[in-house]
Amino acid sequence: MPPKVPTTTRALTLRKSTGRKPVYHDVDLEERPIPVLKKGEVLVKVNAAGFNHRDVWIRKGMYPGIVFGSTLGGDAAGVVVASSDSSDPLLNKRVFLVPTRGWEKDPDGPESLAGIGIMGGGKLPAIGAFSEYVAVERDQVIPSPEHLDDVHVAAWPIGGVTSWRAVHVNARVEKGHNVFITGIGGGVALLALQICLAKGANVYVSSSSEAKIAQAVALGAKGGVNYKNAEWPKQLAAILKKSDRPYLDSVIDSGGGDLARQLGSILRPGGRIVCYGMTASPQISFTMREVLKNHKLIGSTMGSHQDLIDATRFLAEHKIVPVVSHVCDGLSSAEEGFELMKQGAQFGKIIIKIHDDSGLTRSKL
């Protein structure tokens, strides 16, 4: 028998906080009606949803285009339980939601100057991952890889497409390349590590945590440096000298700042610095010194719908399992996830498990 489809869903919604300094907006767990499906739409029962740093930035008022009253969350995995087409082959199939709109397949960037919209708290206010059920366009879901459960699938979409575009499209990582990934421990950096390893590249990492460096080495990284040590560029150079390829081919960076100068002596001529974030500095230094070495500085944010399809195919072919750090039990435990994100001690993704195979998990606030 097909599963019984409810008429309402609980969702984690964003509410404006007044008088709180520093700004940290509220979230409420609310009951909302499930809309009647329009032509071409499906209803997904969300089994697991993933946190991203943008969820915390939204609550801190640091993200553009915040929409109060919208549902938060950009990563969701689950099962199609209803469709506007009663014969839809997607019915009862496991899927995950495409987290963006506005970028279909252009290899260089979004087709529109307006850029992309990301579900959860912003330009796509009607859609958010932190909900028990989500009505969505049928062409905006992708079948889940069979080797992963929904908790691990929920750790994939935003981080997966971001890391794929950084590694595959922009850094052009190939077998045998030496790649330096900064800020290991975050979801994107770890997926970038796993993709590079699957491609046969040699990966070196940085972190402020020796424990995270050790965990990355256990996953397959060749070595790492602690960026709190002012001598870390020299330490990285010393590690590379022990190999038969004593230089870097590319850098996958989430911090910004002075990397071009710090790594200029060990980044090969024509080497690429791909930056997908600026957690350390809102500026990147790039001078004539780098120009003369033909170094390339490339901005890289998320990716197209086609990028995500390509990345998911690669994930399935290589049986990559995204690293999950913590699993919170139910939407009512969302604050636990937000606190973990703020602390920044996680190694991998933080996930909320909303449903499981035994049925609906509903706990009171």
C-alpha positions in Angstrom: 0.0 0.0 0.0 1.2 3.5 -0.7 2.2 5.5 2.4 -0.5 7.7 3.9 0.3 11.3 3.0 -0.4 13.8 5.8 -2.0 17.2 5.2 0.4 19.2 7.4 4.1 19.2 8.0 6.3 20.6 10.8 9.0 22.9 9.6 11.8 24.9 11.2 11.1 28.6 10.3 13.1 31.7 10.7 11.8 34.5 12.9 13.2 38.0 13.3 14.8 38.6 16.7 14.5 42.1 18.1 16.8 43.7 20.6 19.3 40.8 20.7 22.9 41.9 20.3 24.8 40.5 18.6 22.1 39.6 16.2 20.9 36.0 16.3 17.5 35.4 14.8 15.1 32.8 16.3 13.8 29.6 14.8 10.4 28.1 15.5 9.1 24.6 14.9 5.7 25.2 13.2 2.9 23.2 11.8 2.2 24.2 8.2 -0.3 22.9 5.6 1.2 20.8 2.8 0.1 22.5 -0.5 -1.9 20.7 -3.1 0.7 19.4 -5.7 0.8 21.4 -8.9 1.4 19.7 -12.3 5.0 18.5 -12.4 5.5 18.5 -8.6 6.2 15.7 -6.2 6.0 15.4 -2.4 9.2 14.3 -0.7 9.2 12.8 2.8 12.4 14.2 4.2 14.3 11.5 6.1 17.4 13.6 6.8 18.6 17.2 6.4 22.0 18.7 6.6 23.4 21.9 8.2 25.6 24.3 6.4 27.5 27.3 7.6 25.0 29.6 5.8 22.3 28.4 8.2 24.2 30.0 11.1 25.1 33.1 9.0 21.4 33.6 8.2 20.6 33.5 11.9 23.4 36.0 12.6 21.9 38.4 9.9 25.1 38.0 7.8 23.6 36.5 4.7 22.0 38.5 1.9 18.3 38.2 1.0 17.1 36.7 4.3 13.3 36.0 4.2 11.7 35.8 7.7 9.0 33.2 8.0 10.8 30.9 5.5 11.9 27.3 6.2 15.6 26.9 6.8 18.0 24.2 5.4 19.6 23.6 2.1 20.3 19.8 2.1 17.5 17.2 2.2 17.2 13.5 1.4 14.2 11.3 1.5 11.5 9.4 -0.4 8.9 10.6 -3.0 5.6 9.7 -1.4 3.2 11.6 -3.8 3.2 13.0 -7.3 0.9 15.1 -9.4 1.2 12.1 -11.8 -0.2 9.0 -10.3 1.9 6.8 -12.6 5.2 8.7 -11.8 8.1 6.2 -11.8 9.7 8.3 -9.0 7.0 7.3 -6.5 8.4 5.5 -3.5 12.0 6.1 -4.8 14.8 7.6 -2.7 15.9 11.1 -3.8 17.6 14.2 -2.7 16.6 17.8 -3.4 18.5 20.0 -5.8 19.5 22.9 -3.5 19.7 25.7 -6.1 17.8 27.4 -8.9 19.0 29.6 -11.7 22.1 27.7 -12.9 21.3 24.8 -15.2 24.5 23.8 -17.2 26.6 26.8 -18.3 30.2 25.7 -17.5 31.3 29.2 -16.6 28.6 30.4 -14.3 24.8 31.0 -13.8 22.9 31.8 -16.9 21.4 34.9 -15.3 23.2 38.0 -14.0 20.9 37.6 -10.9 22.9 34.5 -10.0 21.5 31.5 -8.1 19.0 31.1 -5.4 19.6 28.5 -2.6 16.7 26.9 -0.8 16.3 27.6 2.9 15.9 31.1 4.3 16.6 33.2 1.2 15.7 33.5 -2.4 13.6 30.3 -2.4 11.5 31.0 0.7 8.8 28.3 0.0 11.4 25.5 0.1 13.6 24.4 3.0 15.2 21.2 4.0 14.3 21.4 7.7 10.8 20.2 7.1 9.1 16.8 7.5 7.7 17.0 3.9 8.6 19.2 1.0 6.6 19.8 -2.2 9.0 20.5 -5.0 9.3 20.4 -8.8 9.8 16.9 -10.1 12.9 17.9 -12.1 14.5 19.4 -9.0 15.1 16.0 -7.3 17.9 13.5 -8.1 17.9 9.8 -7.4 19.9 9.0 -4.3 23.1 6.8 -4.8 22.2 3.3 -3.8 25.3 2.8 -1.6 24.3 5.5 0.8 21.6 5.8 3.4 19.7 9.0 3.7 21.8 10.4 6.5 24.8 10.3 4.3 22.9 11.5 1.2 21.9 14.6 3.2 25.6 15.3 3.7 26.1 15.6 0.0 24.2 18.2 -2.2 25.6 21.6 -1.3 29.0 20.4 -0.2 29.1 17.9 -3.1 28.4 20.4 -5.9 30.7 23.0 -4.3 33.6 20.6 -3.9 33.1 19.0 -7.4 33.2 22.4 -9.1 36.3 23.5 -7.1 38.2 20.2 -7.7 37.0 19.0 -11.1 35.9 22.0 -13.0 38.2 24.8 -11.7 41.3 23.1 -10.3 41.2 20.4 -13.0 42.7 17.9 -10.6 44.1 14.8 -12.3 45.8 11.6 -11.2 49.2 12.2 -9.6 48.6 15.9 -8.9 49.5 17.4 -5.6 46.6 19.3 -4.1 46.5 21.4 -0.9 43.1 21.7 0.8 42.7 24.3 3.5 40.4 24.2 6.6 40.0 20.4 6.6 37.1 19.2 8.8 34.4 21.2 7.1 31.9 19.4 4.8 33.2 20.9 1.5 36.9 20.5 2.3 36.3 16.8 3.3 34.4 16.0 0.1 37.1 17.8 -1.9 39.6 15.5 -0.2 37.5 12.4 -1.0 37.0 13.5 -4.7 40.7 14.2 -5.1 41.7 10.8 -3.6 39.2 9.1 -5.9 40.9 10.8 -8.9 44.2 9.5 -7.7 45.7 12.8 -6.5 48.0 13.3 -3.6 46.3 15.6 -1.0 47.9 17.7 1.7 45.7 19.6 4.2 45.7 22.4 6.8 43.8 22.9 10.0 44.1 24.6 13.4 43.5 21.2 14.9 46.1 18.5 15.0 43.3 16.0 15.6 41.6 17.0 12.4 44.8 16.7 10.4 45.3 13.2 11.8 41.7 12.3 10.8 42.4 13.6 7.3 45.6 11.5 7.1 43.5 8.5 8.2 41.2 9.1 5.3 44.1 9.2 2.9 45.8 12.6 3.0 49.6 12.5 2.6 50.1 15.0 5.4 49.1 18.3 6.9 50.1 21.5 8.6 48.7 23.6 11.4 48.0 27.1 10.1 48.3 28.6 13.6 52.0 28.0 13.2 53.5 31.0 11.4 56.0 28.6 9.7 53.4 26.4 8.1 54.3 27.3 4.5 57.9 26.1 5.1 56.6 23.0 6.9 54.4 22.2 3.9 57.4 22.7 1.5 59.5 20.3 3.6 56.8 17.7 3.4 56.6 18.1 -0.4 60.4 17.8 -0.8 60.1 14.2 0.5 58.0 13.3 -2.5 59.0 12.8 -6.2 56.8 15.9 -7.1 58.0 18.6 -4.7 55.4 21.2 -5.6 51.7 21.9 -5.6 49.5 21.7 -8.7 46.5 23.4 -7.1 45.1 24.8 -3.9 41.5 24.4 -2.8 40.8 27.2 -0.3 38.0 28.3 2.0 39.8 31.0 3.8 41.1 33.8 1.5 43.9 36.1 2.6 47.6 35.9 1.6 47.8 32.3 0.2 49.2 33.4 -3.2 52.3 34.9 -1.5 52.6 32.2 1.1 52.5 29.3 -1.4 54.0 31.1 -4.4 57.4 29.3 -4.1 55.8 25.8 -4.1 52.9 26.3 -6.5 54.0 25.2 -9.9 54.0 27.7 -12.8 50.5 27.9 -14.1 49.2 26.4 -10.8 45.7 27.2 -9.7 44.3 28.6 -6.4 40.6 27.9 -6.3 38.8 29.8 -3.5 35.2 29.0 -2.5 35.1 31.0 0.7 36.7 33.7 2.8 36.4 32.6 6.4 39.9 34.1 7.2 39.8 37.3 5.2 37.4 39.1 2.8 40.3 39.8 0.5 42.8 37.8 -1.5 46.2 39.2 -2.3 47.3 38.7 -5.9 50.2 40.7 -7.3 52.4 40.9 -10.4 54.7 38.3 -8.7 51.9 35.7 -9.2 51.1 37.0 -12.7 54.7 36.4 -13.8 54.4 32.8 -12.6 51.1 32.4 -14.6 49.4 31.5 -11.3 45.6 31.4 -11.7 43.2 32.7 -9.0 39.7 31.3 -9.6 36.5 32.0 -7.7 34.3 29.0 -7.2 30.9 28.9 -5.6 28.5 25.9 -5.6 27.7 24.8 -9.2 25.1 24.1 -11.8 22.3 21.5 -11.8 24.4 19.6 -14.4 27.5 19.8 -12.1 25.5 18.2 -9.3 24.3 15.4 -11.6 27.9 14.8 -12.8 29.3 14.9 -9.2 26.6 12.4 -8.0 27.5 10.0 -10.8 31.2 10.2 -9.8 30.2 9.7 -6.1 28.2 6.6 -7.0 30.9 5.2 -9.3 33.6 5.5 -6.7 31.4 4.6 -3.7 32.4 7.7 -1.8 30.7 8.0 1.6 30.5 11.6 2.9 31.8 12.1 6.4 29.1 12.7 9.0 30.3 14.2 12.3 27.0 14.4 14.3 23.4 13.2 13.9 20.7 15.1 15.7 17.4 13.3 16.5 14.4 15.1 15.0 13.7 18.7 14.2 13.2 19.5 17.8 16.9 19.0 18.3 17.8 21.6 15.7 19.4 24.0 18.3 21.9 21.3 19.1 23.0 21.3 15.5 23.2 25.1 15.4 25.4 25.1 18.5 27.7 22.5 17.0 28.0 24.6 13.9 28.9 27.7 15.9 31.5 25.8 17.9 33.2 24.6 14.7 34.6 21.4 16.2 32.9 19.0 13.8 34.8 16.8 11.4 32.2 16.3 8.6 28.6 17.2 8.3 26.0 17.7 11.0 22.7 16.0 10.1 19.2 16.0 11.5 17.5 12.6 11.2 13.8 13.4 10.7 12.2 10.2 9.6 13.4 6.6 9.6 12.2 3.3 8.1 9.9 2.6 11.0 7.8 5.7 10.3 7.5 9.3 11.5 9.7 10.5 14.3 7.8 13.2 16.1 9.1 14.6 19.4 7.8 17.6 21.2 9.8 20.7 21.8 
